Amino acid sequence: MHAFRMLLAALALCAGCSFAGAAGASSGTDFSDQWWKPDESGWGAAVHQQADVLFIELFVYGQDTFPTWYTGAAFLDTQSGRTRFTGDLYVSSGPWFGGAFFNPGAVSRRKVGTLQFDASDTDHATLTYTVDNVVVVKAIQRLAWRLEDFTGSYYGGLVYDQSGCVNASSNGHVEEFGPFQISQPGDNTFTLALQSNFGNCTITGNYSQLGHMGTVDASYACSYGINGTMTLYELERTSAGMTGRFVASNNACQVAGTLGGVER
């Protein structure tokens, strides 16, 4: 039991990775990012999330081919059974940016239609919006500018739930803590090494990233005989360390949880 839990700790601590599509998005997912349609470079959507509200800025082109800007606040639709946000869409006009001062009273806003952001997983969504009865539906994803580097030494923990265990007494809630090191060289191989009083675990895989969230689809092996596969997703690098979520499978249990570490 302890050995298996430490394996999971290793897994979760391996959170320096994030797997797009490994799990369905949830209302706890942070969708803040720049979003686009890769084969339609030139327009996009900036998404800023606070709690269960998305503020979305669409930069597109009008019928006159000139840049056009639409904005809207989209609220989580808790009745949909999906990770879907809906709201009204507006177009604005105002004072010239080069004026001596900006007069907020000169800004006008007009509702042009509605907006819907329907997330299929952590990194992908369907964007549907209407502008003066014109309906637009686009499959979009996060836009990555530069890969994060999680290389470092951390101390942190993970909280997870075990299910479907061979030994039913192992099912349930578990919390783990310990030191771990992450190595992520230029070829973006990803290695996490965990040391604990139960033994050592090593997780290896390849890092990929969409937007500011990373993914590692990995295998792992522990000195006490447990091994399997795992996916770490929604991995984020912060000024203090890193956070993420994970799912894992081995010959003992199915596991899902969250993790975080402070860089030492």
PEPEQUI-V812095 format. One record per run of one state. SS is the DSSP state (@ for helix, = for strand, . for the rest). FROM is the first residue (numbers start at 1). TO is the last residue. Records with the same first field share a line. If there is no record, write none. Layout:
SS: FROM-TO ; FROM-TO
This chain:
.: 1-1 ; 14-32 ; 37-37 ; 41-43 ; 51-52 ; 62-66 ; 77-82 ; 94-103 ; 107-107 ; 120-123 ; 132-133 ; 143-151 ; 164-167 ; 171-171 ; 184-188 ; 197-198 ; 211-212 ; 223-226 ; 238-240 ; 251-253 ; 264-264
@: 2-13 ; 38-40 ; 104-106 ; 168-170
=: 33-36 ; 44-50 ; 53-61 ; 67-76 ; 83-93 ; 108-119 ; 124-131 ; 134-142 ; 152-163 ; 172-183 ; 189-196 ; 199-210 ; 213-222 ; 227-237 ; 241-250 ; 254-263
